[in-house]
Amino acid sequence: MSLADARWIHGATAPLPPGPPYPCVELDAWSGASFRMPPGDPRLADLHEGGPAPSPPLDNLAGLVAAWQTHPEWLDFLDPAAPNHADKLLERALYLRWWGEHLPATGRVLDLGGGCGRFAAWLLGQGLDVEVVDADLRSLWRALQHAVGRPGRVDLHWTTAERLPPLAPVDAVVAAEVLCYVEDPAAALAQVRRVLKPGGVLLCSVEARWGWAAALDAASGTLDALLGDGVVHVPGDRWVRTFTEPDLRALLADFEILACVPTHYIPSGPFELAGGGLDLDGVLAWEARLRERPETAHLNRAWTAVARRAV
Ligand SMILES: C[S@@+](CC[C@H](N)C(=O)[O-])C[C@H]1O[C@@H](n2cnc3c(N)ncnc32)[C@H](O)[C@@H]1O
């Protein structure tokens, strides 16, 4: 499925420019549009309407649907007025310090679990073509809104990571903070391998095993997950599989791992308050120090990896 299959919920659907992918500079009429498209994973239709999660990992999506009703301003954080706008862009810059040199100068990128378009907007700004996949349709509406007017070309797909559409091969896959939410990450990785060109790179991040519980957004009542199986589950609200370094390396076993780095000690991490007010260079310098100290090394909130699909 593609934007080609999308129909506006209110009013007549505006025509699309030639595509897919669609030139963002010709998508003005679609900016802010709410649309339906057939979901690649049929379970998403009911979830979108507020239905219960059919399995615990999809509780994360049920929580997202509810959150769009209760505090949309925190979810659409590319809006400069969002309370978390600056923090989310700082985190993006932190990831791009590890990923930037591996991204192609031209070509096609899959933004898997792209959300409201934090990385898609940046990639489109570089003139790249971006396929945005997300399991939450409301996030895709915002991703399109933030894509409009940028130099690249875009297409959108409403589906889960385990059921990627039949895409032409891409040069790179960005999977920022998503593989920790999917039901079957190994199946998702098999799909990534299917769509990634030989020699193409996967740039991914996941929630880390130990750092999350001391972060400001830790859910109350989840401490048992810290010393238990590392799966944080709040029914109807969230579900996260946290990763150790061996967990992530095992997941990426079919790839050549170029980097696997503990990150986010400060942004969204346990040292967020103490490290408040730092700019990117300050965060990088402090995170390097926290990574070196045995007392703090394991308290990263996220793992970030660069992995290459074998030629
Ligand atoms: C924490 S957000 C990250 C969004 C974006 N990558 C970023 O860094 O800003 C996680 C995203 O993963 C999506 N997601 C959750 N489960 C998914 C699944 N099974 N397949 C695809 N996307 C999923 C959510 O809808 C959400 O947009």
The ligand as a Gaussian input file, in Angstrom:
#p B3LYP/6-31G(d) Opt

LIG

0 1
 C        9.280000       5.939000      19.741000
 S        8.489000       6.133000      18.203000
 C        9.857000       6.488000      17.140000
 C        9.448000       7.261000      15.946000
 C       10.590000       7.731000      15.028000
 N       11.359000       6.630000      14.524000
 C       11.491000       8.687000      15.760000
 O       12.624000       8.344000      16.091000
 O       11.037000       9.798000      16.027000
 C        8.061000       4.469000      17.762000
 C        7.269000       4.386000      16.465000
 O        7.181000       3.012000      16.101000
 C        5.888000       2.759000      15.603000
 N        5.608000       1.334000      15.786000
 C        5.318000       0.683000      16.922000
 N        5.159000      -0.631000      16.694000
 C        5.369000      -0.812000      15.372000
 C        5.358000      -1.936000      14.523000
 N        5.085000      -3.148000      14.993000
 N        5.644000      -1.770000      13.210000
 C        5.910000      -0.524000      12.735000
 N        5.937000       0.583000      13.472000
 C        5.664000       0.446000      14.784000
 C        4.988000       3.655000      16.428000
 O        3.761000       3.888000      15.781000
 C        5.841000       4.887000      16.577000
 O        5.582000       5.820000      15.555000

